Amino acid sequence: MIGIIVLVILVLLAFCMVSVQQGTVAVITVFGKFKRILRPGLSFRVPFIEKIFSRISYQNRSIELKFQAITQDQANVNFSAMLLYAVLNQDTETIKNVAFKFMDDRNFMQALIRSVEGSVRAFVATKKQSEILQLRTEIILHVKDQLDKQLEDWGYHLLDLQLNDIAFDETIMRSMAQVVASNNLKAAAENEGQALLITKTKAAEAEGNAIKISAEAERQAAQLRGQGVALFREEVARGMAHAAQEMQHANLDASFILFSMWTDAIKHFAENGSGNTIFLDGGTDGMQRTMQQMMSVLQGNLGKNKV
């Protein structure tokens, strides 16, 4: 008899003890009404009266989503996303919302997935196809703003949403690739044109600078040649004037100098001329005329020197 009583007591104790795993809580109800929450560890309950309605994990949970959206210009966009969420906190009201808002986890997951997809589709519907790939961060922020309050009412919060892949239909992808290729060809052609323009411009500038340098050098050379000729003439005139004065002091005829210059000129023509024939007025009258002209020049120079 005593053994039976001890056995009954042990069975009752076994029904009274409840073990709750770390990272979870147990929701206790009495006749279907919420009573209390059991935290991780070993707890006690009233057997046959207090029942465990559900065990709720407050650890992070993730789910992968694949869905499709349509842009403003009627392009289909395929999304692959990862959703990370968890129970908001371990407060009693939060645990009650998690336990009793939905009939079961399946209904909650369906509502969560449809909410995320609806938020993304609403955002994408206002954008054009060419904008979507650049708005990854904006889409994530939009979904979080839309779902944070709603998930809080359910007892959860959204930790992270990652858009792992954004892809268009094959036809659109080919057309986008063609657009990118044509833009690259256009940019390459523009760069090549700019390079050719720069090359030709630099070549023209170099040629212009070379012409300017050559012209400046020619101008300076011509100036120096002119100065040399002028100095030569001055020296000749000075020498002739000096020779004429010496001959006058020696009572000699100055025309002898002119005759010597005449013969030197004929000798110079013969030595430096490139032709085989030299045409000169070798007559007496021609020589006299030339001598008279040279005498007048010589007398003019002498007059200048006296002054």
C-alpha positions as CSV (number, residue, x, y, z in Angstrom):
1,M,0.0,0.0,0.0
2,I,2.7,2.4,1.0
3,G,4.5,1.5,-2.3
4,I,1.5,2.4,-4.3
5,I,1.2,5.8,-2.5
6,V,4.8,6.5,-3.1
7,L,4.4,5.6,-6.8
8,V,1.4,7.9,-7.1
9,I,3.3,10.7,-5.5
10,L,6.2,10.2,-7.9
11,V,3.9,10.2,-10.9
12,L,2.2,13.4,-9.6
13,L,5.6,15.1,-9.1
14,A,6.6,14.1,-12.7
15,F,3.5,15.7,-14.0
16,C,4.2,18.8,-11.9
17,M,7.7,19.3,-13.2
18,V,8.2,21.1,-16.5
19,S,11.6,21.6,-18.2
20,V,12.0,24.6,-20.5
21,Q,14.9,24.8,-22.9
22,Q,17.3,27.7,-23.1
23,G,16.1,30.3,-25.7
24,T,12.5,29.4,-25.3
25,V,9.5,30.1,-23.0
26,A,6.4,28.0,-22.2
27,V,3.0,29.6,-22.3
28,I,0.7,28.1,-19.6
29,T,-3.1,28.2,-19.8
30,V,-5.8,27.2,-17.3
31,F,-9.0,25.9,-19.0
32,G,-7.9,27.6,-22.2
33,K,-7.1,31.0,-20.7
34,F,-3.7,32.5,-20.5
35,K,-2.2,32.1,-17.0
36,R,1.6,32.6,-16.9
37,I,4.9,32.1,-18.7
38,L,7.6,29.6,-17.7
39,R,11.2,30.7,-18.2
40,P,14.1,28.4,-19.1
41,G,14.9,25.8,-16.5
42,L,12.9,23.5,-14.3
43,S,9.5,24.8,-13.2
44,F,6.4,23.4,-11.6
45,R,2.7,23.4,-12.6
46,V,-0.6,22.2,-11.3
47,P,-1.1,18.9,-13.1
48,F,-4.3,18.4,-15.2
49,I,-5.2,22.0,-14.6
50,E,-2.3,24.1,-16.0
51,K,-1.4,23.1,-19.6
52,I,1.4,24.1,-21.8
53,F,-0.3,25.9,-24.7
54,S,2.9,26.4,-26.7
55,R,6.6,26.8,-26.5
56,I,7.9,29.9,-28.1
57,S,11.5,30.5,-29.2
58,Y,12.9,34.0,-29.0
59,Q,16.0,33.1,-30.9
60,N,16.7,34.6,-34.3
61,R,15.0,32.9,-37.3
62,S,15.5,33.3,-41.0
63,I,13.6,32.5,-44.1
64,E,14.5,32.7,-47.8
65,L,12.0,34.3,-50.2
66,K,11.7,34.2,-54.0
67,F,9.0,36.4,-55.7
68,Q,8.4,38.6,-58.7
69,A,7.5,42.3,-59.1
70,I,6.5,44.5,-62.0
71,T,8.0,47.9,-62.6
72,Q,6.3,51.0,-63.8
73,D,7.3,50.3,-67.4
74,Q,5.9,46.7,-67.2
75,A,9.2,44.9,-66.7
76,N,9.3,41.7,-64.6
77,V,11.8,41.7,-61.8
78,N,12.7,38.5,-59.9
79,F,13.8,38.9,-56.3
80,S,15.7,36.5,-54.1
81,A,15.8,37.7,-50.5
82,M,16.7,36.5,-47.0
83,L,14.6,37.6,-44.0
84,L,15.9,37.6,-40.5
85,Y,13.5,38.2,-37.6
86,A,13.0,37.4,-33.9
87,V,10.6,37.8,-31.0
88,L,10.6,41.5,-30.0
89,N,11.4,40.7,-26.3
90,Q,10.4,38.4,-23.4
91,D,7.8,40.6,-21.8
92,T,4.5,39.0,-21.0
93,E,2.4,41.1,-23.4
94,T,4.9,40.3,-26.2
95,I,4.8,36.6,-25.6
96,K,0.9,36.7,-25.4
97,N,0.9,38.4,-28.9
98,V,3.2,35.8,-30.3
99,A,1.2,32.9,-28.8
100,F,-2.3,34.1,-29.6
101,K,-2.2,36.5,-32.6
102,F,-2.1,33.6,-35.2
103,M,-3.6,30.2,-35.2
104,D,-0.2,28.6,-35.8
105,D,3.3,29.3,-37.2
106,R,2.2,28.4,-40.7
107,N,-0.4,31.2,-40.7
108,F,2.2,33.7,-39.3
109,M,4.8,32.8,-41.9
110,Q,2.3,33.2,-44.7
111,A,1.3,36.7,-43.4
112,L,5.0,37.7,-42.9
113,I,6.0,36.5,-46.4
114,R,3.0,38.2,-48.1
115,S,3.7,41.4,-46.2
116,V,7.3,41.6,-47.4
117,E,6.4,40.7,-51.0
118,G,3.6,43.3,-51.0
119,S,5.8,46.0,-49.7
120,V,8.5,45.3,-52.3
121,R,6.0,45.1,-55.1
122,A,4.4,48.4,-54.1
123,F,7.8,50.2,-54.1
124,V,8.9,48.6,-57.4
125,A,5.6,49.5,-59.1
126,T,6.6,53.2,-58.8
127,K,10.0,52.8,-60.4
128,K,11.3,52.2,-63.9
129,Q,13.3,49.1,-64.9
130,S,16.5,51.1,-65.4
131,E,16.3,52.4,-61.8
132,I,15.8,49.1,-59.9
133,L,19.4,47.8,-59.8
134,Q,20.5,51.1,-58.2
135,L,17.8,51.1,-55.5
136,R,18.7,48.0,-53.5
137,T,19.2,49.9,-50.3
138,E,16.1,52.1,-50.8
139,I,14.0,49.0,-51.3
140,I,15.3,47.4,-48.0
141,L,14.7,50.6,-46.0
142,H,11.2,50.9,-47.5
143,V,10.3,47.4,-46.5
144,K,11.6,47.9,-42.9
145,D,9.7,51.1,-42.5
146,Q,6.5,49.4,-43.7
147,L,6.8,46.3,-41.6
148,D,8.4,47.4,-38.3
149,K,5.1,48.6,-36.7
150,Q,3.1,45.7,-38.1
151,L,5.6,43.1,-36.8
152,E,5.7,44.8,-33.4
153,D,1.9,44.4,-33.1
154,W,2.5,40.7,-33.8
155,G,5.3,40.5,-31.1
156,Y,8.2,40.3,-33.6
157,H,10.7,42.7,-35.1
158,L,12.6,42.6,-38.4
159,L,16.4,42.3,-37.8
160,D,17.6,42.3,-41.4
161,L,16.4,42.0,-45.0
162,Q,18.9,41.2,-47.7
163,L,18.2,41.2,-51.4
164,N,20.6,38.6,-52.6
165,D,19.6,38.7,-56.2
166,I,17.7,41.1,-58.5
167,A,17.2,39.7,-62.0
168,F,15.1,40.6,-65.0
169,D,13.6,38.3,-67.7
170,E,16.1,36.9,-70.3
171,T,14.8,39.3,-73.0
172,I,15.3,42.3,-70.8
173,M,18.7,41.1,-69.7
174,R,19.8,40.8,-73.4
175,S,18.5,44.2,-74.2
176,M,20.3,45.7,-71.2
177,A,23.5,44.0,-72.2
178,Q,23.1,45.5,-75.7
179,V,22.5,49.0,-74.2
180,V,25.6,48.6,-72.1
181,A,27.7,47.4,-75.0
182,S,26.5,50.3,-77.2
183,N,27.2,52.8,-74.5
184,N,30.7,51.4,-74.1
185,L,31.3,51.6,-77.9
186,K,30.0,55.1,-77.9
187,A,32.3,56.1,-75.0
188,A,35.3,54.4,-76.7
189,A,34.6,56.3,-79.9
190,E,34.3,59.5,-78.1
191,N,37.6,58.9,-76.2
192,E,39.3,57.9,-79.5
193,G,38.0,61.1,-81.1
194,Q,39.2,63.2,-78.2
195,A,42.6,61.5,-78.3
196,L,42.9,62.1,-82.1
197,L,41.8,65.7,-81.7
198,I,44.4,66.3,-79.0
199,T,47.1,64.6,-81.1
200,K,46.3,66.7,-84.1
201,T,46.0,69.9,-82.0
202,K,49.4,69.2,-80.4
203,A,50.9,68.5,-83.8
204,A,49.5,71.7,-85.3
205,E,50.7,73.6,-82.3
206,A,54.2,72.1,-82.6
207,E,54.2,72.9,-86.4
208,G,53.1,76.4,-85.7
209,N,55.8,76.9,-83.0
210,A,58.4,75.5,-85.4
211,I,57.3,77.9,-88.1
212,K,57.4,80.8,-85.7
213,I,60.9,79.7,-84.5
214,S,62.1,79.3,-88.1
215,A,60.7,82.7,-89.1
216,E,62.2,84.4,-86.1
217,A,65.6,82.8,-86.8
218,E,65.3,83.8,-90.5
219,R,64.4,87.4,-89.4
220,Q,67.4,87.6,-87.1
221,A,69.7,86.1,-89.7
222,A,68.4,88.6,-92.3
223,Q,68.9,91.4,-89.8
224,L,72.5,90.2,-89.1
225,R,73.2,89.8,-92.8
226,G,71.9,93.4,-93.4
227,Q,74.0,94.7,-90.6
228,G,77.0,92.8,-92.0
229,V,76.5,94.3,-95.4
230,A,76.1,97.7,-94.0
231,L,79.3,97.4,-91.9
232,F,81.1,96.1,-95.0
233,R,80.0,99.1,-97.1
234,E,80.9,101.5,-94.3
235,E,84.4,99.9,-94.1
236,V,84.8,100.0,-97.9
237,A,83.7,103.6,-98.0
238,R,86.0,104.5,-95.1
239,G,88.9,102.7,-96.9
240,M,88.2,104.3,-100.2
241,A,88.1,107.8,-98.5
242,H,91.3,107.1,-96.7
243,A,93.0,105.9,-99.8
244,A,91.8,108.9,-101.8
245,Q,93.2,111.3,-99.1
246,E,96.5,109.5,-99.2
247,M,96.7,109.8,-102.9
248,Q,95.8,113.5,-102.8
249,H,98.6,114.1,-100.3
250,A,100.9,112.2,-102.7
251,N,99.7,114.3,-105.7
252,L,98.4,111.1,-107.4
253,D,95.3,110.7,-109.5
254,A,92.4,109.2,-107.4
255,S,91.0,107.5,-110.6
256,F,93.7,104.9,-110.2
257,I,91.8,103.5,-107.2
258,L,88.7,103.2,-109.2
259,F,90.6,101.4,-112.0
260,S,91.9,99.0,-109.4
261,M,88.4,98.4,-108.0
262,W,87.2,97.8,-111.6
263,T,89.8,95.2,-112.3
264,D,89.2,93.5,-108.9
265,A,85.5,93.3,-109.6
266,I,86.1,91.6,-113.0
267,K,88.5,89.2,-111.3
268,H,85.8,88.4,-108.7
269,F,83.2,87.8,-111.4
270,A,85.6,85.4,-113.1
271,E,86.5,83.4,-109.9
272,N,83.1,83.1,-108.3
273,G,80.7,83.1,-111.3
274,S,78.9,79.8,-111.9
275,G,78.5,80.4,-115.6
276,N,81.0,80.0,-118.4
277,T,80.4,83.5,-119.9
278,I,80.5,87.0,-118.3
279,F,79.0,89.9,-120.2
280,L,80.6,93.3,-119.4
281,D,80.8,96.6,-121.2
282,G,84.5,96.4,-121.9
283,G,84.6,99.5,-124.2
284,T,86.4,102.7,-123.3
285,D,83.2,104.7,-123.0
286,G,81.6,102.1,-120.7
287,M,84.6,102.1,-118.4
288,Q,84.8,105.9,-118.4
289,R,81.1,106.1,-117.5
290,T,81.6,103.7,-114.7
291,M,84.7,105.5,-113.5
292,Q,82.8,108.8,-113.4
293,Q,80.0,107.3,-111.4
294,M,82.4,105.8,-108.9
295,M,84.3,109.1,-108.7
296,S,81.1,111.0,-107.8
297,V,80.4,108.5,-105.1
298,L,83.9,108.8,-103.8
299,Q,83.7,112.6,-103.8
300,G,80.4,112.4,-101.9
301,N,82.0,110.2,-99.3
302,L,85.0,112.5,-99.0
303,G,82.6,115.5,-98.5
304,K,80.8,113.6,-95.7
305,N,84.1,112.8,-94.0
306,K,85.2,116.4,-94.0
307,V,82.0,117.5,-92.5
